[in-house]
Amino acid sequence: MTVDPEFLHSQNDDAVNGQLMKRATYAAVGIALILIAIKSFAYFATNSVAMLSTLVDSMLDLAASAINLFAVRQSLVPADRDHRFGHGKAEALAGLFQSAIITGSAVFLLFQAGERLLNPKPVYASDVGIIVMVVSIVLTIGLVLYQRYVISRTRSVAISADSLHYVGDVLINGGVILALILDTVFHWRFADGMFGILIALVLIFSAWKIIRTSFADLMDEELGDEERENIKTIVLQQPGVLGIHDLRTRRSGQQVFIQMHIDMDGSISLRDAHTISDAVEARLMAEYPEAEAIVHQDPLHIDNSRNDED
């Protein structure tokens, strides 16, 4: 029995990508725990509501990353009898949970920051707060760079959602540093509350982006126009393919599903038609290793009006 080398290569890629995704979730949970510890110390030292905001944000990061850890492990479970298309949508569901947690906490922060804006209080030990924020920024940037690498390899929705709010954390931590400087050096007592509100709004915006990405996956949204055009180009490059229509695509986790009808000369044999469609699938798999392609063959002479419409 001969094993297809391309199949083995695809299986290897899937295993490597799965390990990368798991490591990214472990790294996110670990960094979140470290940030919570140092920010808790900084909050009690400074009495800053902006610092409280970033502490709550890190607690959210921990909750979201923990959900991601479970979702990624679940999404990597192979297809089974009850889940023929795999478990990829677990990533999108995790994204919705993340967005709900983030939105609720952002509303809480709005009330806290609003109260501090109405009743300003001095900030203490700003140097401690600034040092903690700089350390937080360095750790978060390192995590985001690693997540970006994993996303480039896996296109994981869950890791992308996780990375979105860690990118926001870098901006948030920078805002806290600015709020501490304005309060301590320039005695702008309103800076702490104002930056708390801005941070809450950033969190709400991040939650919306996660919701949009998750719904696109759950609602089986088509791949982007550029990717669809690329698929058509790949298919039409195959000798024997005269046209393509009824192209349907969707993404579930890191897996892509592609369905289409291809037009071929109606006078060729069934064996030749099957060989051509297999070649089309091989071309698509070479470009999209995570894809599952279903190709239906249409003899062109039955309907000469066919064209490349979707």
Backbone torsions as a table, in degrees:
resi	resn	phi	psi	omega
1	MET	NA	126.8	-178.1
2	THR	-96.8	131.8	178.7
3	VAL	-99.1	128.9	-179.8
4	ASP	-63.2	120.0	179.6
5	PRO	-58.9	-35.3	179.3
6	GLU	-64.9	-35.6	177.8
7	PHE	-65.1	-44.2	179.0
8	LEU	-62.3	-41.1	179.3
9	HIS	-63.0	-41.7	179.2
10	SER	-64.0	-41.9	179.1
11	GLN	-63.4	-39.8	177.3
12	ASN	-62.1	-44.1	178.9
13	ASP	-60.6	-43.4	179.8
14	ASP	-60.8	-42.5	-179.3
15	ALA	-65.5	-43.4	179.3
16	VAL	-64.1	-44.4	179.5
17	ASN	-62.2	-39.2	178.3
18	GLY	-62.3	-42.0	178.1
19	GLN	-65.2	-40.3	178.2
20	LEU	-61.1	-44.3	-179.5
21	MET	-63.5	-42.4	178.7
22	LYS	-63.0	-44.3	-179.6
23	ARG	-63.1	-36.4	178.7
24	ALA	-63.8	-38.6	178.8
25	THR	-70.4	-38.5	177.3
26	TYR	-63.2	-42.1	-180.0
27	ALA	-63.3	-40.7	-179.1
28	ALA	-64.8	-43.7	178.7
29	VAL	-63.2	-43.5	-179.9
30	GLY	-62.5	-45.8	179.5
31	ILE	-64.9	-41.2	179.7
32	ALA	-60.3	-41.4	179.2
33	LEU	-63.4	-42.1	179.0
34	ILE	-63.7	-44.7	-178.1
35	LEU	-64.4	-39.2	178.6
36	ILE	-61.8	-42.3	-178.5
37	ALA	-62.9	-49.7	-175.3
38	ILE	-74.7	-31.5	179.4
39	LYS	-74.5	-31.3	175.6
40	SER	-62.0	-44.5	177.5
41	PHE	-60.8	-44.0	-177.7
42	ALA	-67.3	-37.5	179.8
43	TYR	-63.6	-46.7	-179.4
44	PHE	-67.8	-24.8	178.6
45	ALA	-79.4	-33.2	-172.8
46	THR	-102.5	-25.9	-174.5
47	ASN	59.8	33.9	-177.6
48	SER	-97.5	131.0	177.8
49	VAL	-71.8	-29.0	174.9
50	ALA	-64.7	-38.8	176.2
51	MET	-66.7	-39.4	175.7
52	LEU	-59.9	-40.2	-179.7
53	SER	-60.3	-45.9	-178.3
54	THR	-73.0	-27.9	173.9
55	LEU	-65.7	-47.0	177.9
56	VAL	-61.2	-39.5	178.6
57	ASP	-60.6	-40.4	178.7
58	SER	-68.1	-34.0	175.1
59	MET	-64.1	-38.6	176.0
60	LEU	-64.1	-42.0	178.8
61	ASP	-57.9	-41.6	179.7
62	LEU	-63.6	-46.2	179.6
63	ALA	-62.0	-45.4	-178.7
64	ALA	-65.4	-41.7	-179.0
65	SER	-68.4	-33.7	176.9
66	ALA	-66.3	-41.9	175.9
67	ILE	-61.9	-42.2	178.8
68	ASN	-60.3	-41.7	-179.0
69	LEU	-57.7	-45.7	178.6
70	PHE	-66.5	-44.3	-175.9
71	ALA	-64.8	-41.6	-179.7
72	VAL	-64.4	-44.0	178.2
73	ARG	-60.8	-40.0	-179.6
74	GLN	-69.5	-40.2	-177.5
75	SER	-66.6	-24.0	-178.7
76	LEU	-86.3	-5.6	176.7
77	VAL	-65.6	129.1	-177.6
78	PRO	-60.4	158.0	176.2
79	ALA	-57.7	143.1	179.1
80	ASP	-132.7	-171.1	-174.9
81	ARG	-61.5	-35.4	-178.2
82	ASP	-92.1	-11.3	-178.6
83	HIS	-135.5	75.7	-173.3
84	ARG	-64.0	-27.2	-179.1
85	PHE	-97.5	14.3	178.2
86	GLY	86.5	-168.5	-175.5
87	HIS	-119.9	22.8	-173.7
88	GLY	-59.9	-29.3	-176.6
89	LYS	-70.5	-8.7	174.6
90	ALA	-58.8	-31.9	178.7
91	GLU	-64.1	-44.7	-179.4
92	ALA	-66.6	-39.1	176.8
93	LEU	-62.2	-39.1	177.0
94	ALA	-62.1	-38.0	178.0
95	GLY	-61.2	-39.5	178.5
96	LEU	-66.5	-41.0	176.3
97	PHE	-61.2	-43.7	178.8
98	GLN	-57.9	-47.3	-176.6
99	SER	-64.5	-36.2	178.3
100	ALA	-64.9	-44.2	179.1
101	ILE	-63.5	-45.1	-177.9
102	ILE	-64.0	-43.4	-179.2
103	THR	-63.3	-45.4	179.8
104	GLY	-60.6	-41.8	-179.6
105	SER	-71.4	-33.2	177.9
106	ALA	-63.8	-39.8	177.2
107	VAL	-63.0	-42.6	177.0
108	PHE	-58.5	-44.2	-179.3
109	LEU	-65.6	-35.0	177.8
110	LEU	-59.7	-43.0	178.5
111	PHE	-66.2	-42.5	-179.7
112	GLN	-64.6	-44.9	-179.2
113	ALA	-68.8	-37.2	178.1
114	GLY	-62.8	-40.4	177.7
115	GLU	-64.3	-40.2	179.3
116	ARG	-68.9	-31.3	177.9
117	LEU	-67.8	-37.7	179.1
118	LEU	-76.3	-31.0	-179.1
119	ASN	-128.1	75.9	-176.4
120	PRO	-60.3	142.8	176.8
121	LYS	-132.1	149.2	-179.1
122	PRO	-68.8	151.8	176.7
123	VAL	-100.9	138.0	-178.3
124	TYR	-111.2	160.9	173.9
125	ALA	45.2	50.8	-177.2
126	SER	-63.1	-29.1	179.6
127	ASP	-63.6	-37.9	176.3
128	VAL	-62.9	-45.5	179.8
129	GLY	-60.8	-42.0	-178.8
130	ILE	-65.8	-43.4	178.9
131	ILE	-60.5	-44.1	179.6
132	VAL	-63.0	-40.3	179.8
133	MET	-66.5	-38.5	178.2
134	VAL	-63.7	-45.1	177.2
135	VAL	-60.5	-41.3	179.4
136	SER	-61.9	-41.8	-179.5
137	ILE	-63.6	-44.6	-179.5
138	VAL	-61.6	-47.3	179.9
139	LEU	-62.9	-41.9	-178.1
140	THR	-67.9	-40.7	178.2
141	ILE	-62.2	-41.8	177.2
142	GLY	-59.8	-42.5	178.7
143	LEU	-65.3	-44.6	-178.7
144	VAL	-62.1	-41.1	178.6
145	LEU	-61.9	-41.3	177.8
146	TYR	-66.7	-41.4	178.3
147	GLN	-62.4	-40.5	178.8
148	ARG	-60.8	-39.8	177.3
149	TYR	-62.7	-44.7	179.9
150	VAL	-63.7	-42.2	179.7
151	ILE	-62.3	-40.0	-180.0
152	SER	-63.7	-28.4	179.7
153	ARG	-87.5	-35.1	-169.4
154	THR	-113.6	-21.1	-174.3
155	ARG	56.4	34.7	-176.7
156	SER	-70.0	127.4	177.6
157	VAL	-67.1	-41.3	-177.5
158	ALA	-65.3	-45.4	179.6
159	ILE	-67.0	-36.4	177.5
160	SER	-62.4	-43.5	178.7
161	ALA	-63.7	-43.1	179.1
162	ASP	-61.9	-42.1	-177.9
163	SER	-66.1	-33.7	-178.8
164	LEU	-56.9	-48.6	-176.6
165	HIS	-80.1	-17.7	172.0
166	TYR	-74.0	-33.5	172.5
167	VAL	-62.5	-42.7	176.3
168	GLY	-60.8	-32.9	179.7
169	ASP	-62.1	-37.6	178.9
170	VAL	-59.9	-44.3	178.5
171	LEU	-67.2	-40.5	-179.9
172	ILE	-62.4	-46.0	-179.5
173	ASN	-64.1	-37.1	175.3
174	GLY	-63.9	-38.4	177.9
175	GLY	-65.2	-37.3	178.4
176	VAL	-64.6	-42.0	177.4
177	ILE	-58.6	-45.2	179.8
178	LEU	-63.7	-41.0	179.2
179	ALA	-62.8	-41.6	179.1
180	LEU	-64.6	-40.4	179.7
181	ILE	-66.5	-45.4	-179.4
182	LEU	-62.5	-38.8	-178.7
183	ASP	-72.0	-44.2	-174.0
184	THR	-79.7	-45.6	-174.6
185	VAL	-83.6	-44.9	-174.9
186	PHE	-102.5	-2.6	178.0
187	HIS	57.9	38.0	174.4
188	TRP	-86.5	91.7	-174.0
189	ARG	-65.9	-20.8	-179.1
190	PHE	-82.7	-12.3	-175.6
191	ALA	-60.9	-41.0	-177.6
192	ASP	-59.2	-49.6	-179.8
193	GLY	-67.3	-39.7	-179.1
194	MET	-63.0	-44.4	180.0
195	PHE	-69.4	-30.0	174.3
196	GLY	-61.5	-42.0	178.2
197	ILE	-66.6	-43.6	179.4
198	LEU	-60.7	-40.6	178.8
199	ILE	-62.9	-42.5	178.7
200	ALA	-61.3	-39.7	179.2
201	LEU	-67.5	-37.2	175.9
202	VAL	-62.2	-40.8	178.7
203	LEU	-62.8	-42.1	179.4
204	ILE	-63.4	-41.8	178.5
205	PHE	-62.9	-42.2	178.2
206	SER	-62.3	-40.4	179.2
207	ALA	-61.8	-40.0	-179.8
208	TRP	-63.7	-40.6	179.8
209	LYS	-64.8	-38.0	178.1
210	ILE	-66.6	-42.0	178.5
211	ILE	-59.8	-45.7	-178.0
212	ARG	-61.7	-43.6	179.4
213	THR	-66.0	-41.7	-178.4
214	SER	-66.5	-42.2	-179.8
215	PHE	-65.4	-35.7	178.1
216	ALA	-58.8	-39.0	179.2
217	ASP	-73.2	-47.2	-176.6
218	LEU	-66.7	-32.8	-178.2
219	MET	-91.7	12.8	177.2
220	ASP	54.6	45.9	178.0
221	GLU	-65.1	143.0	178.6
222	GLU	-61.9	154.0	171.5
223	LEU	-62.2	164.4	-178.9
224	GLY	-63.4	159.4	-178.1
225	ASP	-57.0	-39.2	-178.6
226	GLU	-63.6	-43.4	179.3
227	GLU	-67.3	-38.9	179.0
228	ARG	-64.2	-41.8	177.7
229	GLU	-64.6	-37.1	178.2
230	ASN	-64.2	-40.1	177.6
231	ILE	-61.6	-44.8	179.4
232	LYS	-60.8	-42.7	-179.8
233	THR	-61.4	-44.7	179.7
234	ILE	-60.7	-44.6	-177.5
235	VAL	-66.2	-44.6	-176.6
236	LEU	-71.8	-13.5	176.0
237	GLN	-77.3	-14.9	-178.7
238	GLN	-75.9	122.1	176.8
239	PRO	-57.1	135.9	-179.7
240	GLY	100.5	-17.5	177.8
241	VAL	-90.4	120.4	-176.8
242	LEU	-99.9	-14.4	-179.3
243	GLY	-176.2	167.6	179.0
244	ILE	-141.6	139.3	177.1
245	HIS	-151.6	172.6	-179.4
246	ASP	51.6	43.2	177.5
247	LEU	-74.9	126.1	177.5
248	ARG	-128.8	134.5	-179.4
249	THR	-136.8	155.0	173.3
250	ARG	-162.4	162.3	179.3
251	ARG	-122.4	141.2	175.4
252	SER	-135.9	103.5	-173.5
253	GLY	65.5	-128.0	178.0
254	GLN	-94.1	0.5	-179.1
255	GLN	-95.7	142.0	178.8
256	VAL	-114.6	137.9	177.2
257	PHE	-114.7	128.1	-177.6
258	ILE	-126.6	127.6	176.5
259	GLN	-128.7	144.1	-179.3
260	MET	-163.2	164.4	168.8
261	HIS	-112.0	135.3	176.0
262	ILE	-118.1	142.9	179.0
263	ASP	-93.1	134.7	176.9
264	MET	-137.2	163.6	177.7
265	ASP	-59.0	123.5	-176.3
266	GLY	-68.3	-11.4	-176.8
267	SER	-90.6	-8.2	-179.1
268	ILE	-77.3	162.2	-177.8
269	SER	-75.7	162.0	177.2
270	LEU	-60.8	-38.0	179.6
271	ARG	-61.1	-44.6	-179.5
272	ASP	-66.3	-39.4	178.9
273	ALA	-63.0	-40.7	179.3
274	HIS	-66.2	-39.5	178.6
275	THR	-62.3	-42.0	179.8
276	ILE	-64.9	-44.4	-179.0
277	SER	-66.1	-35.1	175.4
278	ASP	-63.5	-39.2	178.9
279	ALA	-65.5	-37.9	177.1
280	VAL	-62.3	-46.3	178.8
281	GLU	-60.6	-40.2	179.8
282	ALA	-64.1	-40.5	177.7
283	ARG	-62.3	-43.1	-179.7
284	LEU	-66.3	-40.6	-179.7
285	MET	-66.8	-31.3	178.1
286	ALA	-66.6	-35.8	-179.9
287	GLU	-84.2	-36.3	-179.0
288	TYR	-126.0	82.3	-176.4
289	PRO	-58.8	-25.4	-177.7
290	GLU	-88.0	5.9	-173.0
291	ALA	-90.3	155.6	168.5
292	GLU	-122.6	118.7	-174.3
293	ALA	-110.6	137.3	174.3
294	ILE	-122.1	119.0	-175.5
295	VAL	-116.9	124.3	176.8
296	HIS	-104.2	133.3	-177.6
297	GLN	-95.5	130.6	176.0
298	ASP	-117.9	126.6	173.9
299	PRO	-72.3	125.5	-171.0
300	LEU	-65.3	-30.7	-174.1
301	HIS	-69.4	-15.8	179.5
302	ILE	-70.5	-37.2	-178.8
303	ASP	-143.1	92.3	-177.3
304	ASN	-72.3	-7.1	-179.6
305	SER	-84.4	-2.4	-178.5
306	ARG	-61.0	145.1	173.5
307	ASN	-142.6	-162.8	-175.1
308	ASP	-91.1	23.7	179.7
309	GLU	-71.6	152.5	178.9
310	ASP	-93.8	NA	NA
